[in-house]
Amino acid sequence: MSGGSADAKTRTELDGVPGPLVIHEPSDCHECWGCVRVCPARAIRVVDGKSERGGHPVVRIPLRQWMLRITAYADRLEKDLDELDWPEGIKKLQRDWIGRSEGAEVDFYVGSAGAATAGSGDGLPDQAAYQAWKARRAKEGFPAKPTEEVLRIYTTRPDTLFGATYMVVAPEHPLVARITTAAQRQAVEAYCAQAATKSDRDRQDVSKTKTGVFTGAYAINPVNDQAIPIWVSDYVLWGYGTGAIMAVPAHDERDFDFARQFGLPIVPVVDPGDVEPEAIYPPGQVGEAAAQERPRQRVLAGRACFTGQGVAIGSDGYNGLATTDFQRRITEDLAARGLGRRAVNYKLRDWLFSRQRFWGEPFPILHELDEQGRPTGLIRAVDEKDLPVDLPPLEDFRPHGRPEPPLAKAPKEWLEVTIDGKRYRRETNTMPQWAGSCWYYLRFIDPHNDQRFVDPVKERAWMPVDLYVGGAEHAVLHLLYARFWHKVLYDRGLVSTPEPFRKLVNQGMILGENGEKMSKARGNVINPDDVVRDVGADSLRLFEMFMGPLEAVKPWSTAGVNGVRGFLDRVWRLIVDERAEAPTLCAAVQRVDPTAEQLRVLHKTIKEVTHDIQRLALNTAIARMMEFTNYFTKQTVRPHVVMEQFVLLLSPFAPHIAEELWQVLGHEQTLAYQPWPKYDEALTRDEQIEIPIQILGKLRSKIVVPAGSDQATILAAAREDARIAELLRGKEVVKTIYVPGKLVNFVVREAPSSALGG
């Protein structure tokens, strides 16, 4: 794990649980993934830093938290997206959430403990100590974890190191308390307390004015040996990267805004060349600003921020290098001197898996206690024979106004356990709902197995899930967490596939009749219970599928659902005698062999509905069945076997009416176990085909020819058509366009006169 001083993050890993999976963090204030926003009344919603219920201040406090190391799987989670049949938009959302970036880690020297507050009190690191540190680094190399005398940063732009004019650390960073000078301590502590009331989202809002406070301390930039001030600001998050940044205001927009806010130097180190004004000017200011001064001049004068690539300037021996070459060279040079290294970073954070509430699965973890009942720091897992750990009976599980979980109020006989003469206390945090929702699909395969979560034979037979239909709102939560969970199980040999969901389809949203998103405030919510009461569940179900493509956003239409109800009524009358008091077979439905034409209609319908279902074109599948119904409504004799096949086609779309029709057709058992209808390819082809005939691109007639006719036969038939023959009389056909089996188009002009004037 990156960031912080060597003693800032410690962990205890369970025996038998591989390191990359579970971490138990002592989360003091400097660990944002362990800093939990709490309210004394345990209200859920927060408005302006206070709970919606009671108006209590909501602040971050340190709590010990269980973490799942999803970051160890970040690279695989990103790369394996390439193998999935998912919408590209969802893949991009996950890639952006994972946020893989390549850059460099660099250590800035701040001095040993107490250096900032000792001696002259000017916050400047001792130069002799700095030179000695550089010498040690050149000999020993870049350490895996940062030592206490440095501030480690991660940057995707090491080529801008010479332009760093100040540094910023997150308010939760452990170095803040150590480096802050006495003169600045009160201001820094007040600022950190204020930052604790803000959410990460609020802190990342680029539209808000930047805030911050100077610590009084300085860090030395290793590339030019210059001391630069260290500030605290809440726009830097402790949970991303190392919780500290080098600020290059000439080439980072947030740093530029901060530097202008507090009057800090802006030093350009990338020459943008002759860039377009849009590269540096905000939208709406391009024309006016560009007319006054060229973009390059503004950047080089420090009056504009340029974030793109260019040529190095103001960077000593690297001047003149293109950005990509500079990045490679300086990273290699820093590594050779033990001052930095190439690094890959992710926006994705380790997964905080603890909840301070009663409901939820208890962690099967025991904390060892000493003779005085205090935790020793050692933990062990509950023996497998004692699983699962059930929640204890607890009459009062309401919040008690303290950050400790309500399970801490459990009876002593549940809370404490003695094993081999040693006392243990159960973990009182509970798991979130993700503990079940991340792998429910596996349990569906084998829900009654009381020996293991899924039988391996059944898992191999059913996994991966062939099709997952769900909303795009699950893109970076459930879908990402489930993929991580599945990969953990795969690595431990518990499942047979590295990915859980092979194909993903996002269904579109259904809007209100006014074309806006349904909401109570807009008064356009459609209650499905009302629709079911008025037109039946099958009508609602069928209309939702008939409204348009599955992925499309579609407005609700009451007239449309009534139209679908009309179709189902026609289907009912197709088979049932509507004049009979009880459901009785219509006289037109007879046990006779279908005609050749009826067979073609049936088999074409089976083929088209089957293929439409496979490609999730449910609306067109319904349209095919409507065409079938229209055709057979006109038939005075409707073969019984044809009606049976049609009802089976209808059943996935309108299961209730289909079951009733199945019974009317003489079956006592449900149709659910009947095989899906099959079609004969030969019976899906028409004996004759109709071809439109055009002259100069305008439809003039249609001809009917035997299916499979060649071009010569079709062209001859077209010329012989009475209407076409009349229109071609006196014309010269200069070109004939033939689209096989689809179209004939004659391109004509007036025929030249046969008699010469003289």
Secondary structure, DSSP 8 states (H G I E B T S, - for coil): --SS-TTT------TTS-TTTEEEE---TT-TTTEEEE-TT--S-EETTEETTT--B-EEEE--EEEE-GGGGHHHHHHGGGGSB--HHHHHHHHHHHT-EEEEEEEEE--STTTTTSTT-S----HHHHHHHHHHHHHH---SS--TTEEEEEES-GGGGGG--EEEE-TT-THHHHH--TTTHHHHHHHHHHHTTS-HHHHT-TTS----EEEEEEEE-TTT--EEEEEE-TTS-TTSTTSEEEE-TTS-HHHHHHHHHHT------EE--S--GGGTS-TT-HHHHHHHS-HHHHHHTTSS---S--EE-SSGGGTT-BHHHHHHHHHHHHHHTTSEEEEEE-S---EE--B-SSSS-B--EEEEE-TTS-EEEEEEE--GGG-S------S--S--SSSS-GGGGS-HHHHEEEETTEEEEE---B--THHHHTSHHHHHHSTT-SSSSS-HHHHHHH-SBS-EE--GGGTTTHHHHHHHHHHHHHHTTSSS-S-SBSBEE----EE-TTSS---TTTT----HHHHHHHH-HHHHHHHHHHSS-TTS-EE--HHHHHHHHHHHHHHHHHHB-TTSSS--B-TTEESS---HHHHHHHHHHHHHHHHHHHTT-HHHHHHHHHHHHHHHHT-S-EEHHHHHHHHHHHTTTSHHHHHHHHHHTT--S-GGGS------GGGGS-SEEEEEEEETTEEEEEEEEETT--HHHHHHHHHHSHHHHHHHTTEEEEEEEEETTTEEEEEEEE---SS---
